[in-house]
Amino acid sequence: MTEIGKMIRDEGKAEILIKQLNKKFNILPQEYEEKIKNLPSEKIELIATDIFDLEKVEDLEKYF
């Protein structure tokens, strides 16, 4: 996969995760959205896997 293709895929994963987190917590601070957009794909997938274990939005701090 080209570097551009990988970037587009990672951006899509980040956007889906942000939508899921917004739904779970009703609002996701802009600061967290920006941090998620800059995470590597592996971290995004880890948060997505752990999403049901997150009790409050601040629990995301351990991934940054």
mmCIF file of the N, C-alpha and C atoms, coordinates in Angstrom:
data_MODEL
# 
_entry.id   MODEL 
# 
loop_
_atom_site.group_PDB 
_atom_site.id 
_atom_site.type_symbol 
_atom_site.label_atom_id 
_atom_site.label_alt_id 
_atom_site.label_comp_id 
_atom_site.label_asym_id 
_atom_site.label_entity_id 
_atom_site.label_seq_id 
_atom_site.pdbx_PDB_ins_code 
_atom_site.Cartn_x 
_atom_site.Cartn_y 
_atom_site.Cartn_z 
_atom_site.occupancy 
_atom_site.B_iso_or_equiv 
_atom_site.pdbx_formal_charge 
_atom_site.auth_seq_id 
_atom_site.auth_comp_id 
_atom_site.auth_asym_id 
_atom_site.auth_atom_id 
_atom_site.pdbx_PDB_model_num 
ATOM 1   N N  . MET A 1 1  ? 0.853   -1.169 0.000  1.00 0.00 ? 1  MET A N  1 
ATOM 2   C CA . MET A 1 1  ? 0.000   0.000  0.000  1.00 0.00 ? 1  MET A CA 1 
ATOM 3   C C  . MET A 1 1  ? 0.901   1.236  0.000  1.00 0.00 ? 1  MET A C  1 
ATOM 4   N N  . THR A 1 2  ? 0.497   2.221  -0.740 1.00 0.00 ? 2  THR A N  1 
ATOM 5   C CA . THR A 1 2  ? 1.275   3.455  -0.789 1.00 0.00 ? 2  THR A CA 1 
ATOM 6   C C  . THR A 1 2  ? 1.139   4.204  0.527  1.00 0.00 ? 2  THR A C  1 
ATOM 7   N N  . GLU A 1 3  ? 2.059   5.110  0.757  1.00 0.00 ? 3  GLU A N  1 
ATOM 8   C CA . GLU A 1 3  ? 2.020   5.914  1.986  1.00 0.00 ? 3  GLU A CA 1 
ATOM 9   C C  . GLU A 1 3  ? 0.741   6.751  2.036  1.00 0.00 ? 3  GLU A C  1 
ATOM 10  N N  . ILE A 1 4  ? 0.332   7.276  0.919  1.00 0.00 ? 4  ILE A N  1 
ATOM 11  C CA . ILE A 1 4  ? -0.907  8.072  0.872  1.00 0.00 ? 4  ILE A CA 1 
ATOM 12  C C  . ILE A 1 4  ? -2.109  7.186  1.179  1.00 0.00 ? 4  ILE A C  1 
ATOM 13  N N  . GLY A 1 5  ? -2.117  5.985  0.638  1.00 0.00 ? 5  GLY A N  1 
ATOM 14  C CA . GLY A 1 5  ? -3.209  5.052  0.914  1.00 0.00 ? 5  GLY A CA 1 
ATOM 15  C C  . GLY A 1 5  ? -3.286  4.706  2.387  1.00 0.00 ? 5  GLY A C  1 
ATOM 16  N N  . LYS A 1 6  ? -2.139  4.503  3.013  1.00 0.00 ? 6  LYS A N  1 
ATOM 17  C CA . LYS A 1 6  ? -2.090  4.194  4.441  1.00 0.00 ? 6  LYS A CA 1 
ATOM 18  C C  . LYS A 1 6  ? -2.615  5.376  5.267  1.00 0.00 ? 6  LYS A C  1 
ATOM 19  N N  . MET A 1 7  ? -2.227  6.584  4.881  1.00 0.00 ? 7  MET A N  1 
ATOM 20  C CA . MET A 1 7  ? -2.690  7.780  5.596  1.00 0.00 ? 7  MET A CA 1 
ATOM 21  C C  . MET A 1 7  ? -4.209  7.910  5.509  1.00 0.00 ? 7  MET A C  1 
ATOM 22  N N  . ILE A 1 8  ? -4.758  7.671  4.328  1.00 0.00 ? 8  ILE A N  1 
ATOM 23  C CA . ILE A 1 8  ? -6.208  7.770  4.139  1.00 0.00 ? 8  ILE A CA 1 
ATOM 24  C C  . ILE A 1 8  ? -6.924  6.713  4.977  1.00 0.00 ? 8  ILE A C  1 
ATOM 25  N N  . ARG A 1 9  ? -6.382  5.485  4.990  1.00 0.00 ? 9  ARG A N  1 
ATOM 26  C CA . ARG A 1 9  ? -6.976  4.411  5.782  1.00 0.00 ? 9  ARG A CA 1 
ATOM 27  C C  . ARG A 1 9  ? -6.943  4.756  7.268  1.00 0.00 ? 9  ARG A C  1 
ATOM 28  N N  . ASP A 1 10 ? -5.803  5.254  7.748  1.00 0.00 ? 10 ASP A N  1 
ATOM 29  C CA . ASP A 1 10 ? -5.670  5.610  9.158  1.00 0.00 ? 10 ASP A CA 1 
ATOM 30  C C  . ASP A 1 10 ? -6.609  6.753  9.538  1.00 0.00 ? 10 ASP A C  1 
ATOM 31  N N  . GLU A 1 11 ? -6.764  7.731  8.650  1.00 0.00 ? 11 GLU A N  1 
ATOM 32  C CA . GLU A 1 11 ? -7.686  8.838  8.910  1.00 0.00 ? 11 GLU A CA 1 
ATOM 33  C C  . GLU A 1 11 ? -9.117  8.314  9.025  1.00 0.00 ? 11 GLU A C  1 
ATOM 34  N N  . GLY A 1 12 ? -9.469  7.357  8.175  1.00 0.00 ? 12 GLY A N  1 
ATOM 35  C CA . GLY A 1 12 ? -10.812 6.773  8.227  1.00 0.00 ? 12 GLY A CA 1 
ATOM 36  C C  . GLY A 1 12 ? -11.043 6.038  9.530  1.00 0.00 ? 12 GLY A C  1 
ATOM 37  N N  . LYS A 1 13 ? -10.040 5.294  9.980  1.00 0.00 ? 13 LYS A N  1 
ATOM 38  C CA . LYS A 1 13 ? -10.159 4.586  11.260 1.00 0.00 ? 13 LYS A CA 1 
ATOM 39  C C  . LYS A 1 13 ? -10.335 5.583  12.398 1.00 0.00 ? 13 LYS A C  1 
ATOM 40  N N  . ALA A 1 14 ? -9.553  6.653  12.371 1.00 0.00 ? 14 ALA A N  1 
ATOM 41  C CA . ALA A 1 14 ? -9.641  7.675  13.417 1.00 0.00 ? 14 ALA A CA 1 
ATOM 42  C C  . ALA A 1 14 ? -11.033 8.308  13.437 1.00 0.00 ? 14 ALA A C  1 
ATOM 43  N N  . GLU A 1 15 ? -11.568 8.616  12.264 1.00 0.00 ? 15 GLU A N  1 
ATOM 44  C CA . GLU A 1 15 ? -12.896 9.252  12.185 1.00 0.00 ? 15 GLU A CA 1 
ATOM 45  C C  . GLU A 1 15 ? -13.986 8.332  12.729 1.00 0.00 ? 15 GLU A C  1 
ATOM 46  N N  . ILE A 1 16 ? -13.911 7.058  12.419 1.00 0.00 ? 16 ILE A N  1 
ATOM 47  C CA . ILE A 1 16 ? -14.900 6.100  12.929 1.00 0.00 ? 16 ILE A CA 1 
ATOM 48  C C  . ILE A 1 16 ? -14.790 5.995  14.442 1.00 0.00 ? 16 ILE A C  1 
ATOM 49  N N  . LEU A 1 17 ? -13.558 5.909  14.958 1.00 0.00 ? 17 LEU A N  1 
ATOM 50  C CA . LEU A 1 17 ? -13.370 5.827  16.402 1.00 0.00 ? 17 LEU A CA 1 
ATOM 51  C C  . LEU A 1 17 ? -13.896 7.081  17.092 1.00 0.00 ? 17 LEU A C  1 
ATOM 52  N N  . ILE A 1 18 ? -13.644 8.230  16.528 1.00 0.00 ? 18 ILE A N  1 
ATOM 53  C CA . ILE A 1 18 ? -14.135 9.492  17.104 1.00 0.00 ? 18 ILE A CA 1 
ATOM 54  C C  . ILE A 1 18 ? -15.660 9.487  17.143 1.00 0.00 ? 18 ILE A C  1 
ATOM 55  N N  . LYS A 1 19 ? -16.303 9.020  16.098 1.00 0.00 ? 19 LYS A N  1 
ATOM 56  C CA . LYS A 1 19 ? -17.769 8.929  16.085 1.00 0.00 ? 19 LYS A CA 1 
ATOM 57  C C  . LYS A 1 19 ? -18.265 7.990  17.180 1.00 0.00 ? 19 LYS A C  1 
ATOM 58  N N  . GLN A 1 20 ? -17.593 6.858  17.345 1.00 0.00 ? 20 GLN A N  1 
ATOM 59  C CA . GLN A 1 20 ? -17.995 5.906  18.383 1.00 0.00 ? 20 GLN A CA 1 
ATOM 60  C C  . GLN A 1 20 ? -17.828 6.512  19.779 1.00 0.00 ? 20 GLN A C  1 
ATOM 61  N N  . LEU A 1 21 ? -16.715 7.197  19.997 1.00 0.00 ? 21 LEU A N  1 
ATOM 62  C CA . LEU A 1 21 ? -16.463 7.806  21.304 1.00 0.00 ? 21 LEU A CA 1 
ATOM 63  C C  . LEU A 1 21 ? -17.439 8.943  21.585 1.00 0.00 ? 21 LEU A C  1 
ATOM 64  N N  . ASN A 1 22 ? -17.783 9.713  20.554 1.00 0.00 ? 22 ASN A N  1 
ATOM 65  C CA . ASN A 1 22 ? -18.785 10.770 20.719 1.00 0.00 ? 22 ASN A CA 1 
ATOM 66  C C  . ASN A 1 22 ? -20.126 10.174 21.125 1.00 0.00 ? 22 ASN A C  1 
ATOM 67  N N  . LYS A 1 23 ? -20.485 9.061  20.533 1.00 0.00 ? 23 LYS A N  1 
ATOM 68  C CA . LYS A 1 23 ? -21.749 8.408  20.872 1.00 0.00 ? 23 LYS A CA 1 
ATOM 69  C C  . LYS A 1 23 ? -21.704 7.851  22.293 1.00 0.00 ? 23 LYS A C  1 
ATOM 70  N N  . LYS A 1 24 ? -20.580 7.256  22.672 1.00 0.00 ? 24 LYS A N  1 
ATOM 71  C CA . LYS A 1 24 ? -20.451 6.655  24.002 1.00 0.00 ? 24 LYS A CA 1 
ATOM 72  C C  . LYS A 1 24 ? -20.474 7.717  25.103 1.00 0.00 ? 24 LYS A C  1 
ATOM 73  N N  . PHE A 1 25 ? -19.746 8.814  24.909 1.00 0.00 ? 25 PHE A N  1 
ATOM 74  C CA . PHE A 1 25 ? -19.594 9.820  25.963 1.00 0.00 ? 25 PHE A CA 1 
ATOM 75  C C  . PHE A 1 25 ? -20.418 11.084 25.718 1.00 0.00 ? 25 PHE A C  1 
ATOM 76  N N  . ASN A 1 26 ? -21.214 11.106 24.682 1.00 0.00 ? 26 ASN A N  1 
ATOM 77  C CA . ASN A 1 26 ? -22.057 12.234 24.286 1.00 0.00 ? 26 ASN A CA 1 
ATOM 78  C C  . ASN A 1 26 ? -21.272 13.427 23.757 1.00 0.00 ? 26 ASN A C  1 
ATOM 79  N N  . ILE A 1 27 ? -20.039 13.572 24.158 1.00 0.00 ? 27 ILE A N  1 
ATOM 80  C CA . ILE A 1 27 ? -19.166 14.620 23.619 1.00 0.00 ? 27 ILE A CA 1 
ATOM 81  C C  . ILE A 1 27 ? -17.727 14.191 23.844 1.00 0.00 ? 27 ILE A C  1 
ATOM 82  N N  . LEU A 1 28 ? -16.908 14.459 22.856 1.00 0.00 ? 28 LEU A N  1 
ATOM 83  C CA . LEU A 1 28 ? -15.488 14.157 22.945 1.00 0.00 ? 28 LEU A CA 1 
ATOM 84  C C  . LEU A 1 28 ? -14.759 15.481 22.796 1.00 0.00 ? 28 LEU A C  1 
ATOM 85  N N  . PRO A 1 29 ? -13.958 15.865 23.807 1.00 0.00 ? 29 PRO A N  1 
ATOM 86  C CA . PRO A 1 29 ? -13.245 17.142 23.701 1.00 0.00 ? 29 PRO A CA 1 
ATOM 87  C C  . PRO A 1 29 ? -12.397 17.219 22.430 1.00 0.00 ? 29 PRO A C  1 
ATOM 88  N N  . GLN A 1 30 ? -12.343 18.387 21.843 1.00 0.00 ? 30 GLN A N  1 
ATOM 89  C CA . GLN A 1 30 ? -11.577 18.614 20.618 1.00 0.00 ? 30 GLN A CA 1 
ATOM 90  C C  . GLN A 1 30 ? -10.128 18.185 20.793 1.00 0.00 ? 30 GLN A C  1 
ATOM 91  N N  . GLU A 1 31 ? -9.589  18.415 21.968 1.00 0.00 ? 31 GLU A N  1 
ATOM 92  C CA . GLU A 1 31 ? -8.202  18.028 22.269 1.00 0.00 ? 31 GLU A CA 1 
ATOM 93  C C  . GLU A 1 31 ? -8.000  16.525 22.057 1.00 0.00 ? 31 GLU A C  1 
ATOM 94  N N  . TYR A 1 32 ? -8.965  15.725 22.495 1.00 0.00 ? 32 TYR A N  1 
ATOM 95  C CA . TYR A 1 32 ? -8.868  14.275 22.331 1.00 0.00 ? 32 TYR A CA 1 
ATOM 96  C C  . TYR A 1 32 ? -9.021  13.882 20.869 1.00 0.00 ? 32 TYR A C  1 
ATOM 97  N N  . GLU A 1 33 ? -9.903  14.573 20.165 1.00 0.00 ? 33 GLU A N  1 
ATOM 98  C CA . GLU A 1 33 ? -10.071 14.275 18.731 1.00 0.00 ? 33 GLU A CA 1 
ATOM 99  C C  . GLU A 1 33 ? -8.757  14.472 17.995 1.00 0.00 ? 33 GLU A C  1 
ATOM 100 N N  . GLU A 1 34 ? -8.076  15.564 18.289 1.00 0.00 ? 34 GLU A N  1 
ATOM 101 C CA . GLU A 1 34 ? -6.802  15.843 17.625 1.00 0.00 ? 34 GLU A CA 1 
ATOM 102 C C  . GLU A 1 34 ? -5.755  14.789 17.983 1.00 0.00 ? 34 GLU A C  1 
ATOM 103 N N  . LYS A 1 35 ? -5.722  14.386 19.242 1.00 0.00 ? 35 LYS A N  1 
ATOM 104 C CA . LYS A 1 35 ? -4.763  13.365 19.660 1.00 0.00 ? 35 LYS A CA 1 
ATOM 105 C C  . LYS A 1 35 ? -5.040  12.039 18.951 1.00 0.00 ? 35 LYS A C  1 
ATOM 106 N N  . ILE A 1 36 ? -6.304  11.676 18.838 1.00 0.00 ? 36 ILE A N  1 
ATOM 107 C CA . ILE A 1 36 ? -6.674  10.421 18.172 1.00 0.00 ? 36 ILE A CA 1 
ATOM 108 C C  . ILE A 1 36 ? -6.275  10.466 16.696 1.00 0.00 ? 36 ILE A C  1 
ATOM 109 N N  . LYS A 1 37 ? -6.493  11.594 16.050 1.00 0.00 ? 37 LYS A N  1 
ATOM 110 C CA . LYS A 1 37 ? -6.143  11.720 14.631 1.00 0.00 ? 37 LYS A CA 1 
ATOM 111 C C  . LYS A 1 37 ? -4.644  11.554 14.392 1.00 0.00 ? 37 LYS A C  1 
ATOM 112 N N  . ASN A 1 38 ? -3.835  11.799 15.417 1.00 0.00 ? 38 ASN A N  1 
ATOM 113 C CA . ASN A 1 38 ? -2.381  11.690 15.276 1.00 0.00 ? 38 ASN A CA 1 
ATOM 114 C C  . ASN A 1 38 ? -1.819  10.359 15.766 1.00 0.00 ? 38 ASN A C  1 
ATOM 115 N N  . LEU A 1 39 ? -2.684  9.477  16.234 1.00 0.00 ? 39 LEU A N  1 
ATOM 116 C CA . LEU A 1 39 ? -2.225  8.182  16.722 1.00 0.00 ? 39 LEU A CA 1 
ATOM 117 C C  . LEU A 1 39 ? -1.932  7.225  15.565 1.00 0.00 ? 39 LEU A C  1 
ATOM 118 N N  . PRO A 1 40 ? -0.986  6.308  15.779 1.00 0.00 ? 40 PRO A N  1 
ATOM 119 C CA . PRO A 1 40 ? -0.771  5.266  14.766 1.00 0.00 ? 40 PRO A CA 1 
ATOM 120 C C  . PRO A 1 40 ? -1.964  4.314  14.731 1.00 0.00 ? 40 PRO A C  1 
ATOM 121 N N  . SER A 1 41 ? -2.115  3.658  13.620 1.00 0.00 ? 41 SER A N  1 
ATOM 122 C CA . SER A 1 41 ? -3.232  2.745  13.396 1.00 0.00 ? 41 SER A CA 1 
ATOM 123 C C  . SER A 1 41 ? -3.378  1.709  14.506 1.00 0.00 ? 41 SER A C  1 
ATOM 124 N N  . GLU A 1 42 ? -2.265  1.198  15.005 1.00 0.00 ? 42 GLU A N  1 
ATOM 125 C CA . GLU A 1 42 ? -2.307  0.162  16.044 1.00 0.00 ? 42 GLU A CA 1 
ATOM 126 C C  . GLU A 1 42 ? -2.965  0.681  17.324 1.00 0.00 ? 42 GLU A C  1 
ATOM 127 N N  . LYS A 1 43 ? -2.674  1.934  17.697 1.00 0.00 ? 43 LYS A N  1 
ATOM 128 C CA . LYS A 1 43 ? -3.277  2.524  18.909 1.00 0.00 ? 43 LYS A CA 1 
ATOM 129 C C  . LYS A 1 43 ? -4.771  2.761  18.702 1.00 0.00 ? 43 LYS A C  1 
ATOM 130 N N  . ILE A 1 44 ? -5.146  3.190  17.510 1.00 0.00 ? 44 ILE A N  1 
ATOM 131 C CA . ILE A 1 44 ? -6.559  3.419  17.208 1.00 0.00 ? 44 ILE A CA 1 
ATOM 132 C C  . ILE A 1 44 ? -7.322  2.105  17.339 1.00 0.00 ? 44 ILE A C  1 
ATOM 133 N N  . GLU A 1 45 ? -6.751  1.040  16.804 1.00 0.00 ? 45 GLU A N  1 
ATOM 134 C CA . GLU A 1 45 ? -7.389  -0.274 16.897 1.00 0.00 ? 45 GLU A CA 1 
ATOM 135 C C  . GLU A 1 45 ? -7.472  -0.743 18.345 1.00 0.00 ? 45 GLU A C  1 
ATOM 136 N N  . LEU A 1 46 ? -6.459  -0.444 19.154 1.00 0.00 ? 46 LEU A N  1 
ATOM 137 C CA . LEU A 1 46 ? -6.470  -0.826 20.562 1.00 0.00 ? 46 LEU A CA 1 
ATOM 138 C C  . LEU A 1 46 ? -7.592  -0.106 21.312 1.00 0.00 ? 46 LEU A C  1 
ATOM 139 N N  . ILE A 1 47 ? -7.742  1.186  21.069 1.00 0.00 ? 47 ILE A N  1 
ATOM 140 C CA . ILE A 1 47 ? -8.830  1.931  21.714 1.00 0.00 ? 47 ILE A CA 1 
ATOM 141 C C  . ILE A 1 47 ? -10.174 1.363  21.278 1.00 0.00 ? 47 ILE A C  1 
ATOM 142 N N  . ALA A 1 48 ? -10.322 1.072  19.992 1.00 0.00 ? 48 ALA A N  1 
ATOM 143 C CA . ALA A 1 48 ? -11.579 0.514  19.485 1.00 0.00 ? 48 ALA A CA 1 
ATOM 144 C C  . ALA A 1 48 ? -11.891 -0.822 20.150 1.00 0.00 ? 48 ALA A C  1 
ATOM 145 N N  . THR A 1 49 ? -10.864 -1.618 20.385 1.00 0.00 ? 49 THR A N  1 
ATOM 146 C CA . THR A 1 49 ? -11.048 -2.910 21.047 1.00 0.00 ? 49 THR A CA 1 
ATOM 147 C C  . THR A 1 49 ? -11.432 -2.721 22.510 1.00 0.00 ? 49 THR A C  1 
ATOM 148 N N  . ASP A 1 50 ? -10.845 -1.723 23.157 1.00 0.00 ? 50 ASP A N  1 
ATOM 149 C CA . ASP A 1 50 ? -11.064 -1.478 24.587 1.00 0.00 ? 50 ASP A CA 1 
ATOM 150 C C  . ASP A 1 50 ? -12.257 -0.571 24.877 1.00 0.00 ? 50 ASP A C  1 
ATOM 151 N N  . ILE A 1 51 ? -12.975 -0.117 23.861 1.00 0.00 ? 51 ILE A N  1 
ATOM 152 C CA . ILE A 1 51 ? -14.007 0.911  24.036 1.00 0.00 ? 51 ILE A CA 1 
ATOM 153 C C  . ILE A 1 51 ? -15.044 0.545  25.106 1.00 0.00 ? 51 ILE A C  1 
ATOM 154 N N  . PHE A 1 52 ? -15.362 -0.724 25.239 1.00 0.00 ? 52 PHE A N  1 
ATOM 155 C CA . PHE A 1 52 ? -16.369 -1.120 26.227 1.00 0.00 ? 52 PHE A CA 1 
ATOM 156 C C  . PHE A 1 52 ? -15.824 -1.092 27.647 1.00 0.00 ? 52 PHE A C  1 
ATOM 157 N N  . ASP A 1 53 ? -14.514 -1.039 27.790 1.00 0.00 ? 53 ASP A N  1 
ATOM 158 C CA . ASP A 1 53 ? -13.885 -0.965 29.106 1.00 0.00 ? 53 ASP A CA 1 
ATOM 159 C C  . ASP A 1 53 ? -13.723 0.475  29.593 1.00 0.00 ? 53 ASP A C  1 
ATOM 160 N N  . LEU A 1 54 ? -13.902 1.429  28.701 1.00 0.00 ? 54 LEU A N  1 
ATOM 161 C CA . LEU A 1 54 ? -13.749 2.838  29.068 1.00 0.00 ? 54 LEU A CA 1 
ATOM 162 C C  . LEU A 1 54 ? -14.995 3.305  29.819 1.00 0.00 ? 54 LEU A C  1 
ATOM 163 N N  . GLU A 1 55 ? -14.790 3.837  31.018 1.00 0.00 ? 55 GLU A N  1 
ATOM 164 C CA . GLU A 1 55 ? -15.920 4.288  31.822 1.00 0.00 ? 55 GLU A CA 1 
ATOM 165 C C  . GLU A 1 55 ? -16.150 5.790  31.720 1.00 0.00 ? 55 GLU A C  1 
ATOM 166 N N  . LYS A 1 56 ? -15.075 6.541  31.507 1.00 0.00 ? 56 LYS A N  1 
ATOM 167 C CA . LYS A 1 56 ? -15.190 7.989  31.356 1.00 0.00 ? 56 LYS A CA 1 
ATOM 168 C C  . LYS A 1 56 ? -14.201 8.446  30.292 1.00 0.00 ? 56 LYS A C  1 
ATOM 169 N N  . VAL A 1 57 ? -14.454 9.590  29.719 1.00 0.00 ? 57 VAL A N  1 
ATOM 170 C CA . VAL A 1 57 ? -13.644 10.064 28.601 1.00 0.00 ? 57 VAL A CA 1 
ATOM 171 C C  . VAL A 1 57 ? -12.176 10.207 29.005 1.00 0.00 ? 57 VAL A C  1 
ATOM 172 N N  . GLU A 1 58 ? -11.922 10.517 30.255 1.00 0.00 ? 58 GLU A N  1 
ATOM 173 C CA . GLU A 1 58 ? -10.544 10.676 30.719 1.00 0.00 ? 58 GLU A CA 1 
ATOM 174 C C  . GLU A 1 58 ? -9.752  9.370  30.682 1.00 0.00 ? 58 GLU A C  1 
ATOM 175 N N  . ASP A 1 59 ? -10.438 8.241  30.616 1.00 0.00 ? 59 ASP A N  1 
ATOM 176 C CA . ASP A 1 59 ? -9.757  6.950  30.506 1.00 0.00 ? 59 ASP A CA 1 
ATOM 177 C C  . ASP A 1 59 ? -8.929  6.849  29.227 1.00 0.00 ? 59 ASP A C  1 
ATOM 178 N N  . LEU A 1 60 ? -9.205  7.722  28.264 1.00 0.00 ? 60 LEU A N  1 
ATOM 179 C CA . LEU A 1 60 ? -8.447  7.736  27.005 1.00 0.00 ? 60 LEU A CA 1 
ATOM 180 C C  . LEU A 1 60 ? -7.004  8.190  27.211 1.00 0.00 ? 60 LEU A C  1 
ATOM 181 N N  . GLU A 1 61 ? -6.739  8.903  28.289 1.00 0.00 ? 61 GLU A N  1 
ATOM 182 C CA . GLU A 1 61 ? -5.400  9.451  28.531 1.00 0.00 ? 61 GLU A CA 1 
ATOM 183 C C  . GLU A 1 61 ? -4.312  8.382  28.463 1.00 0.00 ? 61 GLU A C  1 
ATOM 184 N N  . LYS A 1 62 ? -4.614  7.169  28.890 1.00 0.00 ? 62 LYS A N  1 
ATOM 185 C CA . LYS A 1 62 ? -3.576  6.138  28.917 1.00 0.00 ? 62 LYS A CA 1 
ATOM 186 C C  . LYS A 1 62 ? -3.116  5.715  27.520 1.00 0.00 ? 62 LYS A C  1 
ATOM 187 N N  . TYR A 1 63 ? -3.844  6.111  26.491 1.00 0.00 ? 63 TYR A N  1 
ATOM 188 C CA . TYR A 1 63 ? -3.474  5.738  25.118 1.00 0.00 ? 63 TYR A CA 1 
ATOM 189 C C  . TYR A 1 63 ? -2.633  6.799  24.419 1.00 0.00 ? 63 TYR A C  1 
ATOM 190 N N  . PHE A 1 64 ? -2.505  7.956  25.038 1.00 0.00 ? 64 PHE A N  1 
ATOM 191 C CA . PHE A 1 64 ? -1.789  9.063  24.382 1.00 0.00 ? 64 PHE A CA 1 
ATOM 192 C C  . PHE A 1 64 ? -0.357  9.165  24.862 1.00 0.00 ? 64 PHE A C  1 
# 
